[in-house]
Amino acid sequence: METSTLKSIAYQLMQGSKGLLAMDESTATCNKRFAELGIPQTEEYRRKYRDLIVNAPGLGDYISGAILFDETIKQSTADGTLFVDILKRNGIIPGIKVDEGAIPMLGFPGEKITEGLDGLGERLKAYYNLGARFAKWRAVITIGTEIPSTACIKANAYTLARYAMFCQEAGLVPIVEPEVVMDGRHSLARCAEVTTEVLHAVFNALYQHRVDMECMILKPNMVLPGEGSAEKPGADEIAEATIKCFLRTVPATVPGIAFLSGGQSPQLASERLNRMHTQFGEVMPWVLTFSFSRAVQQPALELWQGKDENIVAAQKALVHRAACNSAAKMGQYSSEMETV
């Protein structure tokens, strides 16, 4: 493991006003989103959509790294240019999602464990040769009656740590994603409690597995009440709950934290990230940025609708959302940007 190279990659991913673009939707997830908009669910339309993204003019001004799916990292434009080569040309580091999805955890109703450790070392070598320089693994933690269990939290923390160790040995920066999902009616305080417990477990497992925390990135949820909760906290309250949680759990040696959007609307995700910087920018020991998927892509996807004549408008919408989040990372976002 060459730590100086890994540190350099992690630094580049967190640089300046940029963030990460998660375009690593599985085939099933991508097809589901296409179906909602009447877009044909074929490999060619998935390729055309990702072509639209990687070729969006100006995307590299706001995005430092793009997380790809297995299908995407091997795809090309119509003229045969690999997507990874276009990304690198635009100053965007290619990354890859390597987990194989969350499945029900046997013996623990309502809880999940993520698969994908089998053969991971060899897959990482192959992805490195394809141009990936970082990877991502997502664990899913659900809040409900008597869950999450300690067993579920520890099992997912263990697999995240094993994955991270494999990544660093293969020369890839691991993005560690323990997501406490928004499903449910739990309160903001309950989400803070669970997120704190999860992050303590994850960093304990990372330490035990000798993962170099200067060569990784954390991709967590914001601390939010459940979607079904009657509680509607403002951006200030969410910012305080989230940053206090991280200050208690995330080592200062971690170079960056890149939020998942977790089902938030594009505007709320930007507003909440911005508020964390305006309130706590001077006390955070790590870079705080974004690694959004739908909160960047959804407006573009809705404009595109699978039609070539809509590509330019969709690309403008994509880059606009990336610009909004870039501004939020610097504490410079305002709702007025949404009217441009």
N, C-alpha and C positions, 0 to 999 in steps of 0.2 A: 504493500500500500504506500503510494507516494503522497504523503500528507500535504506537501507544499502545493502540488498540482490541484488536489481536492479543495484546499483552502482558497486557491485562486479562482476556481470555478464557482464555489459558494459565494465568494465576494462579487464576482461578475454578475451572478444571478440577482444579488441584492443591491446592485449599484444604483446610485443616483435616484432619479424619480421613477424608475421602472419597476414593473412587477411581472408575474408569471401568467401565462394564458394556459388554462387547462382545456385542451382539445382532445382529451383522452377517453371520450365516451365510448363505451363498448358498442358492438354492433347492435345489440338488442336495445340499448338506451337511445342510440342515434336513430334507429328505425322507429322507435316509439315517438320521438319528437318530430320526425318526418311525417308520420301517420297523422299526427294532430293537425298538420298544416296541409295535408293532401299531397305531400311530396313522395314520389316513388321510392320505395324502400329497397334500393339496389346498391350494389357495390359501386357502380358508376356514379350514381347521384351522391353517394357519400364521398367519393373521390372529388367530384366537382365542387362540393361544399367546402371541403378542406383546401382545395385549390384556391377558392375564393378567399379563404382566411390567410393562407401563407403569402399570397400575392397582394394583400391589401396594402396600398401605398401608404407609407408612413408608420406602419405597425411597429417597426423596430425602434421608433422614437420613444415608445412607451412600454414595450415588452422586452424583457431580457432573456426569457426562456419559455419554451412551449412544450407542454407535456403531451406526448403523442400516444396513440394506441398501437397495438401490434400491426393492425392493418395499415394504419396511416404512415408508420415509419418506413414502410416499403413502397408507398405509392409515389406516383410521379404526375407531373402536369401532362396535358395532352401532347406536348412536344417531347416528352420523355425525361424532363428534368426532375430529379428526385426532390421531394418536399424538403428533406433535411438539408439539401444543398442550397435551396432558396432561403431557408431560415438562416443558415450560417452566413450567407451572402448579405443578409439584412441585419447582421449582428445579433441574431437570436439563437441561443444555445438550445439544441434539441434534447429533449428528455423523453422518458418512456414510462408508462404505467406497467408494472410487472406483477401486481397481485392478480389472482384469478377469480376474484369476487367473494362476497360474503355469503355464507350458507348458514342455515340454522345450526345452533350449537347443541349437539346431542345431550339430552338430559337437562337442558336449561331453556324451557319454553319462553319464546319472545326474544331470545338473545342470539347473536350471530358470532361466527368466527371466520376470519378471512383465510382462504386457501392460496397456495402458490409456492410454498417453500420447496416442494419436490422439483429437483432439476433446476433450481433458480440460478445456481452458479454458472451453469453452462449457458442458460438463456441470457444472463447478464453479459457474458463474453460476446455472444452473438450481437446483442444490441449495441455494445461498445463498438464493435466492428462496423455496424451500420451507421454510426455517428452519434449515438446518444452519449451524453456526458453527465447526466443525472437521471434518477429514477424516482418513482412514487409508489407507495403502498398505503392503501386505505383500510382502516379498521372502523367498524360501525358499533357504536355504543348507544343503546336505546334506554330512555328513562321511562319507567312505568311503575306499577305496583310491585314493590319488592325487587325491582331491577333498576340498574344493573347489579349483578352479583359480583362478589369479589373474584370468583373463579373466572367469569367472563372478562373482567378487566385485566386480570393477570395473564390470562391466555393470549389475549390480543396484544398486550404489552410485550410478551415474550416473542410472539411472531414478528412484531414490528422491529424488535431489537435484532432478531436473527436476520431478517431482511436487510437491515441497515449494515450489519457486519458483512454480509455477502457483498453488498454494494461497494463498500469502501475497499474491500479486497480486490474487486474487479475494476477499480478506478472510476467509479461513479459516485457522485454526491447523492446520498439518500434523502429524499423528502419523506418525512415521517408524518403520516396523517391519521391521528386518532380523532374521529369525528363523533361528537355527541350530537345526535341528530335532533332536529326541531320537532319531530313527531311527538304528539302528546299534549297534555294539559299542564305540564309542570310549570312552576314559577321560575322567575329569574334566579332567585336564591338557590333553588334546587339544582338548576343548571350549573351555577357556580360551584356548588358543593361537589357535584359529580365530575365536572371538568377538572376541578382541583385534584380529586382522587385519581382520575385517569392519568393526568399529566405526571403526578408523583410516581405512579406505577410505571409509566413509560420511561421516564428518565432514570428510575432505579434499574429497570431492565437494560437500558442502553449502557449504563455504567457497568453492570455486571457482565455484559457481553463485550466490554472493552471497545465500544464504539467511540471514535474521536468526535466529541461534540462540537469541535471547531470546524468540522468537515461535514455538517449536516444542516438541514433546514426543517423547521417544524411547520406543519400545515394543520392548524387546529380550527375548530369552530369559534365564532364569537360566542360570548355568554349571552344567551337569549332565552326568554320564556318559550314554552311550547306553542306550536301553531294554534292549538285549541285553548290556550289560556286566555282568561279574561283580562289578565294583566297586560298593560300596554306601556311599558317604560319608554322614556325618551332617550335620545341619543346620548345625552350626558350620563344617564344612569347606566346604560349599556357599556359605554366607554369605561366608566369607573369599575364596574363589576369585572369586565374583561381584563383590563390592565392589572388590577389588583390580583386577580387569579394568576396571571402570568408572572408577576413579580415574585409571587410566593413559590412558583413551581419550575420556571424555565431558567436554567443556568445562564449567567451572563456571557459565558463562552460561546453559546449558540449564536452564529452570525446573523440569523434572520428568522423571522416568523412571517409566513405568508398565508393569509386567511383563505379558507374556502368560503364560498358564498352561502352554501347550505340551503338554498331555496329562498333566500331573501330577494326582494325586487332589486333591479340594477341601481335605482336611485337610493334606496335605503342602505344598500351595501356600501356605496360610495360615501354617503353622509356619515355613517357610523365609523368607517375607517378614518375619515377626515377628523371627526370629533376626538378620536383617540390621540391624534397628533396635536391638535390644538390644546388639549387638556394635559397630556402627559408626555409630549415630545421631548422635554428636557430631562425626564427621569428614566426613560426606557434605555436599557443597556444593549439592546439588539435592534436591528433594523426591523420595522414593521411595515409589511406591504400586502399585496393581494395576489391570490392565485385562483382567480374566479373562472368559472365555466359559463353557466347560463347567464350570470350577471353581466357578462361581456358579450356573449354570443346571441342571446335570445332576440334582441331587437333586430340584429342582422338576419337571423334565420327567418323571422317573420316577414321581413322585407323581401328576401330572396325568393322564397316559395318555389324553389327549383327552376326558376326561369332566368335564362341568360340575360335578358334585358334588364333584370333587376340587380345584376351583380355590382355595378358601380355604387348604387344607393346602399346596398347591403354592406359593402366594404367601408363606406363612409360612416355608417352607423356603428360598425365594429370598432373602427379606429376612434370614433368619438367616445365610446364607452371606455376604451383603454385610456384615452386622454383624461377623462373624468376621474378614473381611479388613480392615474398618475398624479393628478393634482391633489387628490385626497391623501396620497402617501406623503405629500409635502405640506399638508395642512392648508391647502389653497383651494379646495373645492367649494363651490357654492351652488345653490339650486338654480342660479341664473345661467349656469353652463348648460342646463337642460333645455333652454329655450333657443339655443344657437342653431 
